[in-house]
Amino acid sequence: MWWRKAMHMLGLDDQAEFDEVNQMARPETDRPRPERLHATGPVTSVHSGSVNVTSAQPADEPSGLGTVRPIRGDASGSVSTVRPAAVRPVPMAANAKPHTVTPTSFNQAQNVADAFKNDQPVIMDLRDADRELSRRLIDFASGLCYGLGGQMERLDGQVYLLTPANVSVSAEERRRLRERGFDA
């Protein structure tokens, strides 16, 4: 049997003979046939793994019409209504008091990030940090601000203010920063 299939695959046999063998191998069963459908376009066909699909409708239903049934939400039969959610702007926290960090090692970058993620502005004072540590912390802080949608501004030579998104530093707090020696 497999020899004939192989010959058929190579195109070396008679197709009618192969079909007769396949017909004899399959027993006829009394299965109910599905409802006959007519297609509104080309007939659905399958050829070596590809399928052409067309819409088909039952022969006794007019084209373009269908049955509509309501969707039941729960056992009582009531249907719930879905309403669009309202979009409201998030108010900015105006009186956020900045958290001041004077890092001496890169491990303190986590303190900066934790305060920033909690929507608290951060003053990063790098005046006492060496050049390499300052560069690494500035890179870290700028990536943090970019990634979380905040802002980074230079207050003084080596002093930076990191402001999270949806947070602003009030004019009064900026005045206090100036009094402490930071040019805000």
LINDALIN-V731164 format. One record per residue. N is the residue number from 1. SS is DSSP state (a for helix, b for strand, c for the rest). Layout:
# LINDALIN-V731164
n=<N:N>
ss=<SS:SS>
This chain:
# LINDALIN-V731164
n=<1:2:3:4:5:6:7:8:9:10:11:12:13:14:15:16:17:18:19:20:21:22:23:24:25:26:27:28:29:30:31:32:33:34:35:36:37:38:39:40:41:42:43:44:45:46:47:48:49:50:51:52:53:54:55:56:57:58:59:60:61:62:63:64:65:66:67:68:69:70:71:72:73:74:75:76:77:78:79:80:81:82:83:84:85:86:87:88:89:90:91:92:93:94:95:96:97:98:99:100:101:102:103:104:105:106:107:108:109:110:111:112:113:114:115:116:117:118:119:120:121:122:123:124:125:126:127:128:129:130:131:132:133:134:135:136:137:138:139:140:141:142:143:144:145:146:147:148:149:150:151:152:153:154:155:156:157:158:159:160:161:162:163:164:165:166:167:168:169:170:171:172:173:174:175:176:177:178:179:180:181:182:183:184>
ss=<c:a:a:a:a:a:a:a:a:a:c:c:c:c:a:a:a:a:a:a:a:a:a:a:a:c:c:c:c:c:c:c:c:c:c:c:b:b:b:c:c:c:c:c:b:b:b:c:c:b:b:b:c:c:c:b:b:b:c:c:c:c:c:c:c:c:c:c:c:c:c:c:c:c:c:c:c:c:c:c:c:c:c:c:c:c:c:c:c:c:c:c:b:c:b:c:c:c:b:b:b:c:c:c:c:a:a:a:a:a:a:a:a:a:a:a:a:c:c:c:c:b:b:b:b:c:c:c:c:c:a:a:a:a:a:a:a:a:a:a:a:a:a:a:a:a:a:a:c:c:b:b:b:b:b:b:c:c:b:b:b:b:b:c:c:c:b:c:b:c:a:a:a:a:a:a:a:a:a:c:c:c:c:c>
